[in-house]
Amino acid sequence: MQLGKYELRNGNFTQAIEKFNTAINVEPGLYEGYYLRGFAKYQLDDFVGAEQDFSSAINIYPFLEEMFFYRAVMRDKLLNIAGALEDYQKAIEMDSTDGRVYLNRAITLLSLNQYQAAINDCNQTIRLRMKDNNIYVIRGAAKAGLKNYNDAILDFNKVITRNPKNVFAHIQRGIVWTSMEKKDSALNDFNFVIKIDSTNGPALFQRAFLYIQDTKYNAALADLNKVIRLAPYNASAYFNRAILKGAMNNFEGALEDYNKVLTMNSNNIQGYYNRGGINYKMGNKKAALKDYDKAIELYPRFADAYYNRSLIEKELNNIHASMEDYKKSEALKHADNTSNNDSINFSEGIRLMQLTSLSNDFENNNGNGPDSRIQYNHIDIAPQPIFCGTLFPDKNKKVRVYDTRARRHYYGDAVVLINNEEDIDKKKIEQKITQLDSIIAKTGGTSSNYTEKAMLYSDIKKYNESIPTYDKAISIDSSSAIAYFSRANTRFKALKLQHSFDDQTETQVTLSANGKNTVSQKNAFDPSYQLVLNDYSKTLSLDSYFKYAWFNRANVKLIMSDYSGALDDLTKALACDAEFAEAYYNRALILLFLKDFTQACTDLSKAGELGVVDSYNVMKRYCNK
């Protein structure tokens, strides 16, 4: 536990998680391990895992206000607003003097347009004498929401008087100046911030919005382009750039940006609605209909989507459907105008916020610890590679050991495996091959001798010599699990090399908003992959507990576009070992591709917890809406 705390203090969050994992395994009944691990996950933007860990800590010891507070913050970020508000209230009941709780609840209420309630929480924070200038900024934003613009400006001025370089206050004041149509004052505030920090995303974003209002489209485009360069996963920036490109009649560019928005926020109804409009303008009425269908599926009270869909249906001579959609649109508009049920409106507000919220992250990797902002690193998202046996493991690389002492169909006590490229000592391998040749010449050779020789050939990429050598090993012992497994690995690597010359590569799980399959068709129908699959299947018939065979076979099925089969194999691998990090990661990527975001993000959190650091980057892109 102390080692974990040390790593946490020094910003080494992945190492801290590793240490807390050990502490939890040793003493699973102590809340502190879960609580601190949750805090480390929070720093890596793993809100799913952090919320789960805070919940585990609370289940063990439900008497600390701070744990409810942090779980509320996580639930807010996960758009579980009802759960967040419940936790904030619980934290206040346990300690009514913690100003942080009121301030953070005010931010949540502000996002729900509950302006007066947000102001009340800010006032309570001030009464508690919490020293944080942001209290006045949040209260000012809430006052602006009530259109009390002059009072809002007074709050922002109070902060700026105390700290003239408070960029948050300048930006919020600029937003209010914009609402008051005092554009010169707004521009001065945004320019002031940008002069201090030319990479300030929120200021650039708001200045772009101001430029759009003044039809200075090229200037607005330049600012939004810069925001996206600085924060490439900011869906709000793509969304607004798409609107701007549409206004500039760059419909192809707008469509591309809406696709990116929906890749990052797949349930965003406004993204589908706007993309539907762009598709219509481009003459693609069927695609527009699909977008309106999706928007209505996600939010059946979306009156404007029904109306636009009715117009397209009319143009397609589907008069009955057009009339029904028009009637539905009018009925919804009437219901919205006459509804006085506050509880329904509040719950609808939460639901609508969840369906219109866009990731709005302006941050980049500028933390202090070695991996404090690791989630912002740019990586190519691809499945974890297959595991292969090795006779000469690199001491500097992570290896896995599969205990075969209680297993039949193996030659030794263990199989040593890797799933990364090693620095090969070719001379050492060739010397070992010579030794094996000498043994085979004298004794005729065993299946084990031929299997080792074939693995060595594979290590130095002599695949054409490796495969026949495996064949010889299997002809001597047709029940050798490691021979079938290793032959499958070699065939897989040979195919991968072959396709690289044909501009084909091992499949990548490409996540796209339109759901198009990007798996190489040449790979998918190459009959040689069936041979690889057969060898893994034979291995598993000999040893159904060999998790690495399940894992590797899943990779082959993924290439063959058998997504359900790949998921099933990865689930079986996890049944063999519930701590199999790479299996969680690969399963998550397939689930993301299939748009099952809830389970995918849970798997990514677990993979990150178990050491696959790329998980944090993928979560940053696809889980933190």
N, C-alpha and C positions, 0 to 999 in steps of 0.2 A: 504493500500500500504506500509506504514512504517513497519508494522508487517512482511510483506512478505520480505522486504529488510533486516530486522533484521535476520530472519531465513536463508535467502540466505547467508548473511555474515558469519553465524555460521555453514554453511555446512548442515543445516537441509532442504534438498531440497524438500522432499515430503511435509513437513509442509509449506515451502515457496509457493509451487504450490497451496496448499489449500487456503492460504491467498490471493494469486493473483487471484484465481478463484472468491473469494468474491469481490475483487476490480473490476474485469472485469464485474461482474454482476451488481455492483452499477453504474459503469461508463464505459460502453462498448465502448464509443467513444474515450477513451484515449489510445494512442499507448503504453504507458509505461508498463501497466499491461501485455500486450501480450509479449512485448520485454523481460521483466524480467522473466516472466513465461517460455518463450522459453529458456532463459539462464539456468534456473533451470533444465529444461528437458535435456538440453545439458549435464549438469553435471551427469545426470543419464543415459546417452547414449541413450536417446529417441530422436534419430535424426529425425525421422518422425514428432513427435509432435513439436520439436523445430523448424524445418523448416516451419511448418504450422503457428506457433506463430510468427516467424520472418516475414513471409509473411503478416500476419494480421496486424502487427505493421507497415510494409512498406506501405500497402494499406491505412492506416489511415494517416501516416505522412512519405512520401517518401523522406525525406530531410536529413537523418542521415547516413553518410558514414558507421558508425560502424554496423548498422543493415544489410546493404548489405554485409559487410565483414563476419559477423557471419552466415548469410544465405548461403554465398558461401562455408564456411567451412562445414555446414551441407549437402549441396548438393554434395560436394566432397565425404563425408562419405557415402552418399546414392548412389554414382556412377552416379549422374546426372551431368556429367562432363561439358556438354555444358552449363547447367544452372549455375554451379559454376564459369566457366570462364566468363560468362556474368556478374555475380554479382561482381567478382573481378574487371572487367573493369569498371563497374559502380562506385564502391567504389574509384578507382583510379581517375576517372573523378571528383568525388566530393572532394577528398583530395589526391593529388599526393605525399604528404609527409609522409604518414603512411607506415612505413617499414614493418609492419606485413602483409599487403596485398600482397606486392611483395614476401615476404618470403613464405607465404602460397601458393601463386600461383606457385611459383617455385617448391614446393613439389608436387602440382598437375601435373605440366608439367613434372616433373621427372617421375611420375608414368605412363605418356603417352610416355615416351622415347623421349620427346622433350627437349633434353639435352642442346642445345645451348640457347633456349629460357629460360630454367631454370637458366642457368648461367647468362644471361642478367638480370633476375630479382634479382638474388643474388647480382650482381654488383651494381644494383640500390639501394638495401637495404644498402649495404656498403657505398655508396655515401651519403645516408641519415644519416649515422653515428648511425645506430641502434646498440646498444650494446647487441649482442647475438652471442655467439661463434658458435651456430648451423648454422649460415649463411655459414660459411666456410665448415662445415661438409656437408651441402646440396650441396654447389658448388663443393666440392670435389667429391661427389657421381655423380654429373652430368658430371664432367670432366672424371671420370672413365667410364661413359657410352659412352663417345666419344673415349675411350681407351687412353686418355691422363693420363696414370697412374702416371707418375712422378709428373706432376702438381697436381694431386689429392692428392698424398702423402704429398706434400708441404702444401696444405690446412689443412690436418689432423694434420700434425706436428705443424702448427701454433697454432691450438687449444690446442693440448696436451702440448705445451710449456707454454701456459698461464695457463692451468689447467691440470696437469698431471693425475688427476683422472676423467677426462671427459670420461665416459664409452662409450658414443655415438660415439665419435671420434675414440676410440680404436677399437670398433666393425667395424666401416666403414673402417678403415685402414686395419684391418684384412681381410675384404672382398676383398679389392683391392690387398693385398699381395697374397691372394689365386688366384686371376685372373692373377697375375704376376708369378704364380707358385713358389712363395717364401713361401712355406708351413710352414717352421720353424718360420718365422717372423709372419705369420698369427696366428699360434698356440700360440706364445708368447702373442700377443694382446688379444686373447680370454681367455687364462689362467689368464692374468693379471686382466681382468674384473671379472672372476669367483672367483678369490682369494679375490677380494674386496667384491663381493656379490655372494655367491654360488647359489642364486636363480635367477640370471639374465637370463631370458628366451632367449633373442636374442643372447647372447653370447653362451649359451649352444646349441642353434639351429644351429648357424654358425659353432661351433666346431664339431657338429655331421656331418654337410655337409662336413667338411674337412676330418673327419674320413672316411666317405663313399668313398671319392676320393682315400684314401689310403687303401681301402678295410678292414678297421678296423671296421667291422660290429658290433661286440659286444659292442665296446666302443661307436659307434654312436647310437646304440639302447638304451644304458643306458642313454645317454644325451637326446634323444627324449622322452624316458619314463619320465624323470624328467620334461621336458618342459610340457608334458601333465598333469602330476600330479599338477604342478604349475598353469597351464592355461588350464583347461579341455575343453574349447570351442575354442581352437586354431586349426582351420581346416588345416592350413599349416603344423602344426606339425603332425597331423594324415596323411596328404597326403604324406609327406616325409617318415614317418614311414612305410606307405603302400608300397612305392617304395622299401624301405630297406628290408622289409619282403619278398617282391617278389624276390629280389636279393638273399635272403637267402633261397629261395624255400619254405617259409612258406606262401603258397597261401591262406590258410584259414585265417590266421592272416591279410594278406594283404587285402583280401575281406572284413573282418570286419572293417578295418580302412577306406577303400574307402566308405563303407556304412555310416560311421560316417561323413566323409567329405561331402557326398551328402545329409545327413540329415541337416547339417549346411549350405550348399551352394548348393541348389537343382538345380541350373542352371549352374553348373560348368562343362563345356564341357570336360576339361581334366580329371576330375574325372570319368565321364562316359567312356571316351576313355580308360583310364588305367584299369578301372574295367572290361571293355570288354576284354582286354588282359588277365587279371587274370582268368576270367570265361572261356576263350578259353583254357588256360593252364590246367584248372581243368576239361576240357572235356565237359563243359556246353556250347555248341555252340549256343543254342537258347537264353540263357541269354546274351551271348556275342553279338549276333545280336541285341537284344533289346537295349543294351548299346550303340552300334554304331548308331542304329536308333535314339536314343535320342540325341546323340551328334550332328548328322547331322540335326535333327529337330531344335535344338537350334542354330546351326551355319551351314547353308547350304554350306558354302565355305570351310568346313573342309576336305581337300584333303586326309589326312592320314586316316581319318575315312572311307571315301569311299573305299580306297584301302584295308584296313583290312576287311571291310565288303565283298568286292569282293572275297577275299581269302576264307572266310567261306562259302559264297554262292557257290563257286566252289566245295568245299568239300561236300556240301549238294546236289550237282548235279543240282543246279539252274544256269545253264550255262548262260542263257540270262541275268538274273539280275546281275550275276558276271561280264559279259562283259560291261554292261551299267555302273556299278559302277567304273570299271577300267578306262573306257573312261572318266568318269566325274572327276576322280582323276587326270588323266593326263592333262585334259583341265584346271582344276583349278591351277595346278602347273605351267603350261605355262602362264596362265593369271597373276598370282602373280609375275612371273619373268619378265614380259614385261610391267607391269602397271607403268605409270609415272604420274598418276593423284594424286597430293599431297592432294587435298581436299577429294578425295575418300579414299585415304590411311589413312588420319587423322580420318575420321568418322569411317572407318573400325577398326582403332586402338582403338577408344573409345569403340565400340561394342565388340571387342574381349577382351578388358580389363574387361568389365562387365561380360563376360562369362568365364573368367579364374581367376578372382579375388577370393581370399580365405580370410576368416576372419583370422586375423593374430594378435590376441590380446594376449600379454604376461602378461597383468596386472592381479593382484588379489586384494582381498579386503584389502587395507591398507590405506584407507582415514582417515581423521581426524574427520569429522562430524559424528553424530550418524548414518546417512544413506547415507553418501557421496559416498559409494561404494556398496550400497544395491543391485545393479544389478549383483554383483559378488557372492552374497550368493547362496548357493546350495539348491535348493528346488525340491520337487517332483512335476512335472507338472500334475495337475489334475483339473477338472472343479470345480468351486465354488459350494458348496453343496446347497440343496434345502432350501427354507424358510418355517419355521413352526410357527404356532401361539403359543403364550405362555401366561399363566395367571400370572406367577410370573417372570417377566423379571429381569435378573441380572443387577444391577445398574452399574457394572463395564464392561459390554459388550455392544457392539453397537446393538441397536434395530431399527426396522423400524416400522413405524405407517402408516396404510392404513385407510384413512378417509372414513367412511361408512355412514356419516350423510345424504348424498344425494343418497344413494344406497338402493335399496330394497334387501331383502333376507339376511339381517344381523340382529343381535339382539341388538347391541350396537352402539356407535358412532364411534368406531375405532377397528381395529384389530392390535394387537402388534405382530411383527414377529421377529424371529432370524434365522440365518443360521450357527450357531456355537454351539458347545457343551457347556452346562451350568453346573455350580455346583449346583446339585439338593439337595434341602432340603427335603429329603424324609418324615421326620416327619411332616413338614408343609403341604406337599401335601396330606398325608394320613388323616390329620385332616380336610382338605378341602373336601376330598372325603366323610368323615363321615358326615360333615355338609350337603352336597348335598344329601346324602342318607336319612338324616332326612327330608329334604324338600320334596324329592320325595315321601317318605312314607306318609307324611301328605297331600300333594296336588295332588299326582299322577305324578307330574313332567312335566316340559315343554321340548320342544326340546332343548332349551338353556341349561337347567339343565343337560340333558343327554350328550350334546356336551361338556360342560365343564368337566364333569366327565370322559368322554372318553379321552379328551386331557390330563387330569391328569394321568390316567392310562398309557397313552403313554409316558409321561415324566419319569415314573419310570419303563418303559420297560415291562409293563404288557399288551403286545399286544393282547394276546388271550382274555383278558377281555375288552380291549379298542374297538376292532372292533364290537362286538355285541352291545356295548353301543352306538356307532355311528349308528348302524342299527336301534336301538330303536329311536334315535333322528330323523332320517330321516323318520321313519314310522309315527312319529307325525307331522313332517313338511317336506314334500318332496321338498320344494323349499328353503331349508336352504343352502346357498352357503358355509358358513363356515363349515357346517357338512360334506359336500362332500369333500371340500378341505382338511380338517383335517383328514378325513378317508383315503384319498389318501396318505397323508404324513405318517400316521401310517403304512399303508400297505407297503409303500416304505421302511420305516425303518425296519420293520419286515423282509422283503425279504433280505435286506442288511445284517441283523444279521444272517439270515438263511444261506445265501451263504458264509458268513465268516467262518462258521463251515465246509463248503464243500470246503474250499480253493478257494472260489469264492468271488470276491469283486465288489463293484460298479465300473462301467467301468472307465478306465483311457484313456484319449486321448493320445495314444502312437504314437509319430511321428517317422516314420522309412523311410529310404531312398528307400526301396523296396516297400513301400506302403501297406504292408500286414496288414490286419485287425486284431487287437489284442483284440477285444471285446470278452468277454467270451461267448462261444456259449450256455452254459447252461443258463446264464442270458438272452441272447438274445431271447431264445425260451421258457422261463418260462412263461406259460400262466397267471400266477398271475400278471405279469407286465401289462397285458391288463386290469385287474381290476383297477389298479392304474391309467392307462391312461383314462379309462372310467370315473372315479371320477373327474379327472381334467377337462375332456371335459364337464362334467355336470356342474361343477363350472363355466366354461367359458360361457356356454349357459345361465347361470343365471346372470353373470356379465362379460362381454367381456372386461372391463377395468381393471380387476384384474391382474395386471402385474406379480404378484408372481405366479399365477396359470400358466400363459404362460411360465414363467421361469422354474417352476418345471416340467411342462409337457415336456419341451425340454430336461431336464435331463433324463426323462424316455425314450423318443424317441432315445436319444443317446445310452442308454443301449440296445435298440432294433435295433441298427444299422440303424435307420432311420435318416440319417444325414441331408437330405434336409428338412425333417419335423422338426427336431430340430432347424435348421437354421431359418426356417419360424416362429417357435414359438418365438425364441429369438428376431427376427425382430419385431414381433407383441408386445412383451414386451417393446421394445425400442420405438415403436410407442405410447405406453401408457405413457412412461417416457423416454425422451431423455437423462436423466442423470443417467440411471440405470447402474451403474458401473459393477456389476457382470454379467449382460447380455452381455455387450461388451466383457468382458473377456472370457466368455464361448463361445460366437460366434467366437471369435478370435481363440480359441483352435481348434474348429471344422474346421475352414477355413485353419489353418495350417496343420491339418491332411489331408485335401483335396488339399493341396498345392496351395491355393490361398493366397500367401504371401503378396501381396500388400494390400488387404482389411484387412487381419488378422493383419498386423502391424499397420494399421490405427486404428483398434479397440483396440489393445493393448495400443496404445498411449492414447486413450481416457479413457480406463479403469484406466491406471496409473494416469492420470490427475484427475480422480474422486476418487482416493484413494485406488485402488487395487495394493498394492506395488509389489506383485509377478509379475505384468506385466513387470516391468523393467528387471527382470531376464530372462523372456521368450524372450523379445525383444533382450536382449544381445545375446541369443543363436541363434535366428532365423531371426532377422530383420537387424542386422548390419553386412552386408556382406563386 
